[in-house]
Amino acid sequence: MKHVPSNPCRTLAAALLIMLAMAAPCAARGTGGFLRDWAVCGPLEGTKLAVPALAPDAVGYPGLYSLGRVWLRASAQEDGRVDLRRLFPDPPTGTALAHTFFHVPADGTYVLRLGSDDAVRAEIDGWVLLEHDVKRSWRADAEEIVVELKSGWHRLLVRVVDYGAQWAFSVRVADDKNRPIEVQHQADVPAALAEEYRLDDPVTLERRAEATLYLAAWAEQTLTDLQMRRARLEALPEGYATFGEYSGARSLGLEFFKSLAAEWGYRLGGDGAGESPEAASAAVDAATGLSESLGAETRNLLAAMADAAAAWETLGGARVSERDAASAALRLADVLQDTRRLADQVEKEHVLMARLESDIRNWRQRDLTVRVLDAEGGRVEGAEVEIVQTQHEFLFGCNAFALGQWGNERKNRLYEDALTHLFNLVTVPLYWSAIEPRQGRREFDTIDRMLRWAEKKNLSVKGDPVLLEETVPRWAAEMAPGGAREAAESHVCGLVARYAGRIDWWDIFTPVQGEIKVGPADVSADEVVRWAASAGPKGGLILHDPDARRLAQRAAALQAAGLPVAGVGVLAHQHAGAWPVDLVRRTLDEAAAARTPRGDAGLPVHVSAITILGGPDQETEQAEAVRRFYTEAFARPEVASISWWDLSDAFAWQNAPGGLLRADLSPKPAYEALDRLIQHLWRTDAAGRTDEEGRIAVRAFFGSYRITARADRRSRTVEVRLGRDG
């Protein structure tokens, strides 16, 4: 962080005191005072807070073209947060600049409270007040800047670097007692400063040409984007069946993208676009078919597109001021932004969700037909049949590290009940440092107790990790390299041999650097696989590697060597904020691409750990993110399991509120959302009567079933399994 002295020529007074307030401020301080109106420029390449360099008098306002971008208008949400990811959804990293003007009523001491995801730098009137390179999730008031200001207008520039996932910031103003105050502010240059920034001077021909070329390229890109969305929607895998809801949404989506692309082609002067009124009407009809509000938004967009022609004329005029050029550029940029936003809404919120439900029916269900016959083999018409799913084939999991750790029997039972109600897979800890805290003295009581409980509850079990650098005992550091390697091999072989018939899957991790440090020795993950395989595990080994390409190569080589590779693993800890749908899809796509062909299928993908935070103010958002992630993963045939990490906030990893239960074991909305998915929407329970052929058929999820038939006061119950093979 930098402390920069004030400039006597500017409005900053005597000195600037910068202090970090990493703890959340008291709730009594209120929630007002946020600066809500901003001009934003981005996404800019690079993650350095001082880049790009700007002159001290540089100013950004809506529509201004600079740094190769048009500044866009952005508004803060109710909680004060400006969501940059909504404006710039594509790049995984980058920098954004946010600019506004605010007015303080009197000379005095003020406090600026900032929150950011991730790194942030703040400047007032061209002078740096704060520079903090940090990776974190957004939280209001994470930092405070105390500053002496003269009465009047001040120019605030905020730089926010994104290191992935969410991307946001907030700023609010407080008085000298740190009480939030409402201050006049605006993204536009105030009238009092218009002369200083020469807004009414003619814009140069060069700047006009750059802005026009940039907007024209953006418009062409928008047309291409609409055509690509339509192509994605047209593509279906071989053997794919479209069910009712998706079939209708898909048809409307195809018409929407086709018609909107035709309208943009007409506006850009392309041939073959057809009559604009016909395309516009078809786009509105298709959008209205998806939702009434979407139809209204499409109508407004088309009207704005027609009005955008005047903006092109303004930019091409003989004498245009900076202010008028910026206004025209902003009108065009707004139309392009709204087109992208509406296209995203159609594809991701309407068509995609219907597609996922159709994917689930295609990849997670088969037709289950029950026939009832009498003792002589005759068909029994009208028999009552009850079909009850008793177990999922898909593995919905959670780590069970807090089992028996609650201090009293009532809480232990509440934890167990919540765990077994949702999940059919548990992960048990295999931490070497806990198993062998002193060399040669191994302790297995905790693992044995967990396994006995899991077997009693008929749960599948995964062991995690077989060997992990962070869990290597301290005593290994005192050994020679050869001795450390032998100790690691002894631990892996002994562990797998002891539980070979009781643990179904084993997690094996590769660090970023590719080698596992065991004291002075370097051990490769491939060696761990070979050691584990030599102990004859009942289950298979799940490989994890942050490098998807390296993971694919390793999986292929190990499988070719005949080793029991059961799948590839994904870690989805989202402590920096819930992943947007694009990042969820990209992560699962990379894992699927890393699979190794095995006959006609690939290795299964296991989401070995997922965490999405849900603190007191985030529970609703956590529930929605959980629903979205699980639906996306369950809809993919290559995904075999998802394991939550951890069940309750009380024992959550990194002490973050990542549980599905609160610390008092009460369920959060996220737990209830999963319950609705796993135990209701994705479970088959059916009843009915047989037809004249003695049959009853249902579309059923893969898993185990108890089927009971009743006729003539007699009944029979059978247990069956429905799998992918039918």
C-alpha positions in Angstrom: 0.0 0.0 0.0 1.3 3.5 -0.8 0.9 6.6 1.3 1.0 9.6 -1.0 1.3 13.2 0.3 -1.4 15.6 -0.7 -1.0 18.2 -3.5 -1.4 21.8 -2.3 -2.6 22.7 -5.8 -5.5 20.4 -5.5 -8.4 20.0 -3.1 -6.8 17.5 -0.8 -5.8 19.0 2.5 -2.9 18.5 4.9 -2.3 14.8 5.1 -3.8 11.4 4.2 -4.1 8.7 6.8 -4.6 5.3 5.3 -5.6 2.4 7.5 -6.8 -1.1 6.8 -9.8 -2.3 8.7 -9.8 -6.0 7.9 -12.6 -6.8 10.4 -16.2 -6.0 9.4 -17.5 -2.7 10.9 -20.2 -2.7 13.5 -23.7 -3.1 12.1 -24.7 0.0 13.9 -22.8 2.0 11.3 -25.6 1.6 8.9 -25.8 0.6 5.2 -26.1 3.9 3.4 -23.5 6.2 1.9 -22.6 4.0 -1.1 -21.5 5.6 -4.3 -23.8 4.0 -6.9 -23.3 5.8 -10.2 -20.1 4.9 -12.1 -18.4 4.9 -15.5 -16.4 1.7 -16.0 -13.7 0.9 -18.5 -12.5 -2.7 -19.2 -11.6 -5.4 -19.4 -8.0 -4.4 -19.7 -5.2 -6.9 -20.0 -2.8 -7.3 -17.1 -3.1 -7.5 -13.3 -0.8 -4.7 -12.2 -2.4 -2.0 -10.2 -0.4 0.8 -11.8 -1.1 -0.3 -15.3 -2.4 1.3 -17.5 -0.7 4.6 -16.5 -3.0 7.6 -16.5 -2.2 11.3 -16.4 -3.1 13.0 -13.1 -5.8 15.0 -14.8 -7.2 12.0 -16.7 -11.0 11.7 -16.4 -13.4 8.9 -17.4 -17.1 9.5 -18.0 -19.8 7.4 -19.7 -19.2 7.1 -23.4 -15.7 8.5 -23.4 -13.4 6.5 -25.7 -10.0 5.9 -24.2 -7.5 3.1 -23.5 -9.1 1.3 -26.5 -12.5 1.0 -24.8 -15.8 2.9 -24.4 -16.5 3.7 -20.8 -19.8 2.1 -19.8 -22.2 3.2 -17.2 -22.6 0.9 -14.2 -24.8 1.1 -11.1 -24.2 -0.4 -7.7 -26.6 -3.1 -6.4 -28.7 -2.6 -3.3 -25.8 -3.8 -1.1 -23.5 -1.3 -2.7 -21.6 -3.7 -4.8 -20.7 -3.0 -8.5 -20.7 -6.3 -10.2 -18.0 -6.1 -12.8 -18.4 -9.7 -13.9 -21.9 -8.8 -15.1 -20.3 -6.2 -17.4 -17.3 -8.3 -18.4 -18.3 -12.0 -18.2 -15.6 -13.5 -20.4 -12.0 -13.0 -19.3 -10.7 -15.1 -16.4 -8.4 -12.3 -15.2 -7.9 -8.6 -16.0 -8.2 -5.0 -14.8 -11.1 -2.6 -14.8 -11.2 1.1 -14.1 -14.2 2.7 -12.3 -14.7 6.5 -12.2 -17.1 8.8 -10.4 -17.4 12.3 -8.9 -18.6 13.0 -5.4 -19.4 16.2 -3.6 -18.6 16.8 0.1 -20.6 19.6 1.8 -17.9 21.1 4.0 -14.2 21.1 4.7 -13.3 18.3 7.1 -12.3 14.7 7.8 -14.0 11.9 5.8 -13.7 8.2 5.6 -13.9 6.2 2.3 -14.8 2.5 2.9 -13.8 0.2 0.1 -14.5 -3.5 -0.6 -13.1 -5.4 -3.6 -12.7 -8.7 -5.3 -9.7 -8.8 -5.8 -6.8 -6.3 -5.7 -7.7 -2.6 -5.5 -6.2 0.9 -5.9 -8.0 4.1 -5.2 -7.1 7.7 -6.3 -8.7 11.0 -5.5 -8.1 13.9 -7.8 -5.1 12.0 -9.3 -3.4 11.2 -6.0 -3.1 7.6 -4.9 -4.7 6.9 -1.5 -4.7 3.1 -1.4 -2.9 0.3 -3.2 -3.6 -3.2 -2.0 -2.7 -6.3 -4.1 -4.8 -9.1 -2.6 -6.9 -12.1 -3.6 -10.2 -12.2 -1.8 -13.9 -12.2 -2.1 -15.9 -9.0 -2.0 -17.0 -7.7 1.4 -18.3 -4.2 2.0 -16.0 -1.9 4.0 -13.0 -4.3 4.0 -10.7 -1.3 4.1 -11.0 2.3 5.2 -9.2 5.5 4.1 -9.3 8.6 6.4 -8.8 11.7 4.4 -9.0 15.5 4.8 -11.1 17.1 2.0 -12.1 20.6 1.0 -15.8 21.2 0.3 -16.8 20.7 -3.3 -16.4 18.1 -6.1 -13.8 15.3 -6.0 -12.8 12.9 -8.7 -12.5 9.2 -7.6 -10.8 6.5 -9.7 -10.8 2.9 -8.6 -8.8 0.1 -10.2 -9.9 -3.4 -9.5 -7.9 -6.4 -10.6 -9.6 -9.8 -11.1 -7.8 -13.0 -10.4 -10.7 -15.2 -11.4 -14.3 -16.1 -10.3 -16.2 -13.1 -9.0 -15.2 -9.5 -9.8 -16.7 -6.6 -7.8 -16.1 -3.5 -5.7 -17.9 -1.0 -3.5 -17.2 2.4 -2.1 -19.1 4.4 0.4 -18.5 7.7 2.3 -18.6 8.3 6.0 -18.1 11.3 8.2 -15.3 12.0 10.8 -17.1 9.7 13.2 -17.2 6.9 10.6 -20.9 7.2 10.1 -22.1 6.6 6.5 -23.4 9.8 4.9 -25.3 10.3 1.6 -23.3 12.5 -0.7 -24.1 13.9 -4.1 -22.3 11.9 -6.8 -22.4 11.2 -10.5 -20.5 9.4 -13.2 -20.9 12.4 -15.6 -18.6 15.3 -15.3 -20.3 17.9 -13.0 -21.1 21.2 -14.7 -18.7 22.9 -12.3 -15.8 21.0 -13.8 -16.9 20.9 -17.4 -14.6 23.8 -18.4 -11.6 22.3 -16.5 -12.0 19.0 -18.5 -12.8 20.8 -21.8 -15.8 18.7 -22.6 -17.2 21.2 -25.1 -14.1 21.3 -27.1 -14.3 19.6 -30.5 -13.3 15.9 -30.5 -10.4 15.2 -32.8 -11.0 13.4 -36.0 -8.5 10.7 -34.9 -10.4 10.0 -31.6 -13.7 9.9 -33.5 -12.4 7.5 -36.0 -11.0 5.2 -33.3 -14.3 5.2 -31.4 -16.3 4.5 -34.6 -14.0 1.6 -35.7 -14.1 0.1 -32.2 -18.0 0.3 -32.1 -18.3 -1.1 -35.6 -16.0 -4.0 -34.7 -18.1 -4.6 -31.6 -21.3 -4.6 -33.6 -19.8 -7.2 -36.1 -18.7 -9.3 -33.1 -22.2 -9.1 -31.7 -23.7 -10.4 -35.0 -21.1 -13.3 -35.0 -21.9 -14.1 -31.4 -25.7 -14.4 -32.1 -24.9 -16.7 -35.1 -22.6 -18.8 -32.9 -25.3 -19.1 -30.2 -27.7 -20.4 -32.7 -25.2 -22.9 -34.0 -24.6 -24.2 -30.4 -28.3 -24.5 -29.9 -28.7 -26.5 -33.2 -26.1 -29.0 -32.3 -27.3 -32.2 -30.5 -25.3 -35.3 -29.6 -26.1 -38.5 -31.4 -29.0 -40.4 -29.8 -30.2 -37.3 -27.9 -33.9 -37.1 -27.2 -35.5 -33.7 -26.8 -38.2 -33.8 -24.1 -41.2 -31.4 -24.1 -40.0 -28.4 -22.1 -36.6 -28.3 -23.8 -38.0 -28.9 -27.3 -40.2 -25.8 -26.9 -37.5 -23.6 -25.4 -35.0 -24.7 -28.0 -37.4 -23.8 -30.9 -38.0 -20.4 -29.4 -34.3 -19.8 -28.8 -33.4 -20.8 -32.3 -36.0 -18.3 -33.7 -34.8 -15.6 -31.3 -31.1 -15.8 -32.3 -32.0 -16.2 -36.0 -34.3 -13.1 -36.0 -32.1 -10.9 -33.8 -29.0 -11.8 -36.0 -31.1 -10.9 -39.1 -32.0 -7.5 -37.5 -28.4 -6.8 -36.7 -27.4 -7.8 -40.2 -30.0 -5.4 -41.6 -28.7 -2.6 -39.3 -25.1 -3.2 -40.3 -26.0 -3.2 -44.0 -25.5 -6.9 -44.6 -27.3 -8.6 -47.5 -29.6 -11.5 -47.2 -31.0 -10.2 -43.9 -34.6 -10.0 -45.1 -37.0 -7.2 -44.1 -36.2 -5.7 -40.8 -39.8 -5.4 -39.6 -40.3 -9.2 -40.1 -37.2 -10.1 -38.2 -38.0 -7.7 -35.4 -41.5 -9.1 -35.0 -40.2 -12.7 -35.0 -37.6 -11.8 -32.3 -40.2 -10.3 -30.1 -42.6 -13.2 -30.5 -39.9 -15.8 -29.7 -38.8 -13.8 -26.6 -42.4 -13.4 -25.4 -42.8 -17.2 -25.8 -40.0 -17.6 -23.2 -41.3 -15.0 -20.9 -43.5 -11.8 -21.0 -40.8 -9.7 -19.5 -38.2 -10.9 -22.0 -40.6 -10.0 -24.8 -40.9 -6.4 -23.4 -37.1 -6.1 -23.0 -36.6 -7.3 -26.6 -39.1 -4.7 -27.8 -37.1 -2.0 -26.0 -33.9 -3.3 -27.5 -35.2 -3.2 -31.0 -36.4 0.4 -30.5 -32.9 1.3 -29.3 -31.3 -0.3 -32.3 -33.5 1.8 -34.6 -32.5 4.9 -32.6 -28.8 4.0 -32.8 -28.6 5.2 -36.4 -28.7 8.8 -35.1 -25.7 8.0 -32.9 -23.7 6.9 -35.9 -24.6 10.1 -37.6 -23.5 12.1 -34.6 -20.1 10.4 -34.5 -19.7 11.2 -38.3 -20.8 14.8 -38.0 -18.7 17.8 -39.1 -18.2 19.4 -35.7 -18.8 17.2 -32.6 -17.8 18.0 -29.0 -16.2 15.6 -26.6 -19.5 15.5 -24.7 -21.7 14.8 -27.7 -19.3 12.2 -29.1 -19.3 10.4 -25.7 -23.1 10.5 -25.5 -23.4 9.0 -29.0 -20.8 6.3 -28.3 -22.6 5.4 -25.0 -25.9 5.0 -26.8 -24.3 2.6 -29.2 -22.5 0.7 -26.5 -25.7 0.4 -24.4 -27.4 -1.3 -27.4 -24.5 -3.7 -27.8 -24.4 -4.4 -24.1 -28.1 -5.0 -23.9 -28.0 -7.3 -26.9 -25.3 -9.4 -25.1 -27.3 -9.4 -21.9 -30.5 -10.5 -23.5 -28.7 -13.2 -25.5 -27.2 -14.5 -22.3 -30.6 -14.4 -20.6 -32.2 -16.4 -23.4 -29.4 -18.9 -23.6 -28.4 -19.4 -20.0 -31.5 -18.6 -18.0 -34.2 -20.1 -20.3 -32.9 -22.5 -22.9 -29.9 -23.8 -20.9 -31.9 -24.7 -17.8 -34.5 -26.5 -19.9 -31.6 -28.2 -21.7 -30.1 -29.4 -18.5 -33.3 -31.0 -17.4 -33.5 -32.7 -20.8 -29.8 -33.8 -20.4 -30.7 -35.3 -17.0 -33.5 -37.3 -18.6 -31.2 -38.5 -21.4 -28.2 -39.4 -19.3 -29.5 -40.2 -15.8 -32.7 -42.1 -16.6 -34.0 -45.1 -18.6 -37.4 -46.5 -19.2 -38.3 -49.0 -16.5 -41.0 -51.5 -17.4 -42.6 -53.8 -14.8 -44.7 -56.8 -15.9 -46.9 -58.7 -13.5 -47.7 -62.3 -14.2 -49.7 -64.9 -12.3 -48.5 -68.3 -11.2 -49.3 -69.8 -14.6 -47.5 -67.0 -16.4 -50.6 -65.1 -17.4 -50.7 -61.4 -17.6 -52.3 -59.6 -14.6 -54.3 -56.6 -15.6 -55.1 -53.9 -13.0 -52.5 -55.0 -10.5 -51.4 -52.2 -8.1 -47.7 -51.6 -8.5 -45.5 -49.4 -6.3 -42.0 -48.4 -7.4 -39.8 -46.9 -4.8 -36.1 -45.9 -5.4 -34.0 -47.0 -2.4 -30.6 -45.8 -3.6 -29.0 -43.5 -6.2 -26.5 -44.9 -8.6 -24.9 -41.4 -8.7 -22.7 -40.7 -5.8 -23.8 -37.6 -3.8 -21.1 -37.3 -1.2 -19.8 -35.3 1.7 -16.8 -35.5 4.0 -17.5 -37.0 7.4 -14.6 -35.5 9.2 -16.9 -34.1 12.0 -18.4 -37.5 12.8 -18.6 -37.9 16.6 -17.0 -34.5 17.3 -20.0 -32.6 18.6 -19.5 -33.1 22.4 -22.9 -34.7 23.1 -25.0 -37.5 21.7 -27.9 -35.3 20.6 -25.7 -33.2 18.3 -23.8 -36.2 17.1 -27.2 -37.8 16.0 -28.4 -34.5 14.4 -25.2 -34.4 12.3 -25.4 -38.1 11.3 -29.1 -37.7 10.3 -28.4 -34.7 8.2 -25.5 -36.5 6.5 -27.3 -39.7 5.7 -30.5 -38.0 4.6 -28.8 -36.4 1.6 -25.7 -38.4 0.9 -24.8 -42.0 -0.1 -21.0 -41.4 -0.2 -18.7 -40.2 2.6 -15.1 -39.2 2.6 -12.9 -40.3 5.5 -9.6 -38.6 6.4 -6.3 -40.5 5.7 -3.9 -37.8 6.9 -0.5 -39.3 7.4 0.4 -36.9 10.2 -2.7 -38.0 12.2 -2.2 -41.7 11.5 1.5 -41.7 12.4 2.3 -38.6 14.5 5.3 -40.5 15.9 7.4 -42.6 13.5 6.5 -46.3 13.7 3.4 -45.8 15.9 0.3 -45.8 13.7 -3.2 -45.0 15.0 -6.2 -46.1 13.1 -9.0 -45.8 15.7 -10.6 -42.8 14.1 -10.7 -44.3 10.6 -11.9 -47.6 11.9 -14.8 -46.0 13.8 -15.8 -44.0 10.7 -15.8 -47.1 8.5 -17.9 -49.1 10.9 -20.4 -46.3 11.0 -20.4 -46.0 7.1 -20.9 -49.8 6.7 -23.7 -49.8 9.2 -25.5 -47.0 7.2 -24.7 -48.8 3.8 -22.7 -45.8 2.5 -20.0 -45.9 -0.1 -16.6 -44.6 1.1 -13.8 -42.6 -0.4 -10.4 -42.2 1.3 -8.7 -38.8 1.1 -5.7 -38.3 0.6 -3.5 -41.3 -0.1 -0.5 -38.9 0.2 -0.5 -35.2 0.5 2.4 -32.8 1.1 0.5 -30.8 3.7 -0.1 -33.9 5.8 3.4 -35.4 5.8 4.5 -35.8 9.5 7.2 -33.4 10.8 9.6 -36.2 11.6 10.0 -37.0 7.9 12.0 -33.8 7.6 14.8 -35.2 9.8 15.3 -38.3 7.6 17.7 -38.8 4.7 16.0 -38.7 1.2 16.1 -42.5 0.8 14.6 -43.1 4.2 11.9 -40.5 3.7 10.9 -42.2 0.4 10.8 -45.6 2.1 8.6 -44.2 4.9 6.2 -42.7 2.3 6.0 -46.0 0.5 5.4 -47.9 3.7 2.6 -45.5 4.7 0.8 -45.8 1.3 1.2 -49.6 1.0 0.2 -50.2 4.6 -2.8 -47.9 4.5 -4.2 -49.3 1.3 -3.6 -52.9 2.3 -5.3 -52.4 5.7 -8.5 -50.9 4.0 -8.3 -52.6 0.6 -11.7 -54.2 0.9 -13.5 -51.4 2.8 -12.7 -48.1 0.9 -14.2 -47.9 -2.5 -12.2 -44.9 -4.0 -8.8 -43.4 -3.2 -7.9 -39.7 -3.9 -4.4 -39.1 -5.3 -3.2 -35.6 -5.7 -0.5 -34.0 -7.8 0.8 -30.6 -6.6 1.1 -27.7 -9.0 4.9 -28.3 -9.1 4.3 -31.9 -10.0 6.2 -33.5 -7.1 5.2 -34.3 -3.5 7.7 -33.1 -0.9 8.3 -35.8 1.7 10.9 -34.2 3.9 14.0 -34.0 1.7 12.6 -36.5 -0.9 10.6 -35.7 -4.0 7.8 -38.3 -4.7 5.8 -38.3 -7.9 2.1 -38.9 -7.9 2.7 -41.7 -10.4 4.8 -43.5 -7.8 2.0 -43.1 -5.3 -0.4 -44.7 -7.8 2.0 -47.7 -8.2 2.5 -48.1 -4.5 -1.2 -48.0 -3.9 -2.0 -50.4 -6.7 0.6 -52.9 -5.4 -1.4 -53.2 -2.2 -4.5 -54.5 -4.1 -7.2 -52.0 -3.4 -10.8 -53.1 -3.9 -11.7 -49.7 -5.3 -10.0 -47.6 -8.0 -7.7 -44.6 -7.8 -9.0 -41.1 -8.6 -6.3 -38.9 -10.1 -6.2 -35.1 -9.5 -3.9 -32.6 -11.2 -4.4 -28.8 -11.6 -3.0 -29.2 -15.1 -5.7 -30.8 -17.2 -3.3 -31.7 -20.1 -0.8 -33.3 -17.7 -3.7 -35.2 -16.0 -4.8 -36.7 -19.3 -1.3 -37.8 -20.2 -0.8 -39.4 -16.7 -4.2 -41.1 -16.8 -3.5 -42.6 -20.2 0.0 -43.9 -19.2 -1.1 -45.4 -15.9 -4.2 -47.0 -17.5 -2.0 -48.4 -20.3 0.2 -50.0 -17.6 -2.9 -51.8 -16.3 -3.2 -49.9 -13.0 -6.6 -49.5 -11.4 -7.4 -45.9 -12.4 -11.0 -45.2 -11.6 -11.4 -41.7 -12.7 -10.1 -38.1 -12.7 -10.9 -35.6 -10.0 -11.9 -31.9 -9.8 -11.6 -29.6 -6.9 -14.3 -26.8 -6.8 -13.6 -24.8 -3.7 -15.2 -21.4 -4.3 -14.0 -19.3 -1.3 -13.4 -16.3 -3.6 -17.1 -16.3 -4.6 -19.6 -18.6 -6.3 -18.5 -19.5 -9.8 -20.5 -18.0 -12.6 -22.1 -20.6 -14.9 -19.4 -20.1 -17.6 -16.7 -21.0 -15.1 -18.6 -24.0 -13.9 -19.0 -25.3 -17.5 -15.4 -24.5 -18.4 -14.0 -26.4 -15.3 -16.1 -29.5 -16.1 -15.3 -29.3 -19.8 -11.6 -29.3 -18.9 -12.0 -32.3 -16.6 -14.0 -34.2 -19.3 -11.3 -33.4 -21.9 -8.7 -34.9 -19.5 -10.4 -38.3 -19.5 -8.7 -41.2 -21.1 -10.7 -43.4 -23.6 -11.5 -46.8 -22.1 -13.4 -48.8 -24.7 -16.4 -46.8 -25.8 -16.4 -44.6 -22.7 -14.0 -42.4 -20.8 -12.9 -42.3 -17.3 -15.5 -40.9 -14.9 -15.1 -37.4 -13.5 -15.4 -37.0 -9.8 -16.0 -33.6 -8.2 -14.0 -34.6 -5.1 -14.6 -31.4 -3.1 -16.9 -28.4 -3.6 -17.3 -25.5 -1.2 -19.5 -22.5 -1.8 -19.7 -19.9 1.0 -23.0 -19.1 2.7 -22.5 -16.6 5.6 -25.5 -14.9 7.2 -25.9 -12.5 4.3 -25.1 -15.0 1.6 -27.4 -17.9 2.3 -29.8 -17.2 -0.5 -27.0 -16.8 -3.0 -25.3 -19.9 -1.7 -28.5 -21.9 -2.3 -28.8 -20.7 -5.9 -25.2 -21.4 -6.6 -25.5 -24.9 -5.2 -28.6 -25.6 -7.3 -26.8 -24.3 -10.4 -23.6 -26.3 -9.9 -25.2 -29.6 -9.0 -27.7 -29.3 -11.9 -24.9 -28.6 -14.3 -22.7 -31.5 -13.0 -25.6 -34.0 -12.7 -26.6 -33.3 -16.3 -23.2 -34.4 -17.6 -22.9 -38.2 -18.2 -19.2 -38.2 -17.5 -19.6 -36.9 -13.9 -19.9 -39.8 -11.4 -19.8 -38.1 -8.0 -20.0 -34.7 -6.2 -18.7 -34.4 -2.7 -19.5 -31.4 -0.5 -16.9 -30.0 1.8 -17.9 -29.5 4.8 -21.5 -30.2 6.1 -21.5 -27.7 8.9 -20.0 -24.2 9.5 -18.8 -25.4 12.9 -16.0 -27.6 11.3 -15.7 -25.9 7.9 -12.4 -25.8 6.1 -10.5 -22.5 6.6 -13.1 -21.5 9.2 -15.2 -20.1 6.3 -19.0 -20.4 6.4 -19.0 -23.2 3.8 -21.4 -25.5 5.4 -24.8 -26.6 4.3 -25.8 -26.4 8.0 -25.1 -23.5 10.3 -22.9 -24.0 13.3 -25.9 -25.0 15.4 -26.7 -27.7 12.9 -29.9 -25.9 11.6 -30.2 -26.3 7.8 -29.4 -23.4 5.5 -31.4 -22.8 2.3 -28.6 -24.6 0.4 -29.3 -27.8 2.3 -33.0 -27.5 1.5 -32.2 -26.8 -2.1 -30.1 -30.0 -2.3 -32.8 -32.0 -0.5 -35.3 -30.9 -3.2 -32.9 -32.0 -6.0 -31.6 -35.3 -4.6 -34.6 -36.6 -2.7 -37.4 -35.3 -4.8 -36.7 -34.0 -8.4 -34.0 -36.6 -9.0 -35.6 -39.6 -7.3 -38.2 -41.9 -8.8 -41.2 -43.0 -6.7 -44.2 -44.1 -8.7 -47.4 -46.0 -8.4 -50.1 -47.2 -10.8 -52.0 -50.1 -12.2 -50.9 -52.5 -15.0 -52.5 -52.4 -18.4 -54.1 -55.2 -20.4 -50.6 -56.6 -21.0 -49.9 -56.7 -17.3 -47.3 -53.9 -17.7 -46.6 -50.5 -16.2 -43.7 -48.3 -17.4 -42.0 -45.2 -15.9 -39.0 -43.1 -16.8 -36.7 -43.8 -13.8 -33.4 -42.6 -12.5 -30.5 -45.1 -12.3 -30.3 -46.8 -8.9 -31.8 -49.5 -6.7 -35.5 -50.1 -6.5 -38.1 -51.9 -4.3 -41.0 -52.9 -6.5 -44.2 -54.2 -4.9 -47.2 -55.7 -6.9 -50.6 -56.4 -5.3 -53.5 -58.2 -6.9 -56.3 -60.4 -5.5 -55.2 -59.8 -1.9 -51.7 -61.2 -2.7 -48.5 -59.2 -3.0 -44.9 -59.7 -4.0 -41.9 -57.4 -3.5 -38.6 -57.6 -5.4 -35.4 -55.6 -5.3 -33.9 -54.6 -8.7 -31.2 -52.3 -10.0 -31.6 -50.0 -13.0 -28.2 -49.0 -14.5 -27.0 -47.4 -17.7 -27.1 -50.8 -19.4 -30.8 -51.0 -18.7 
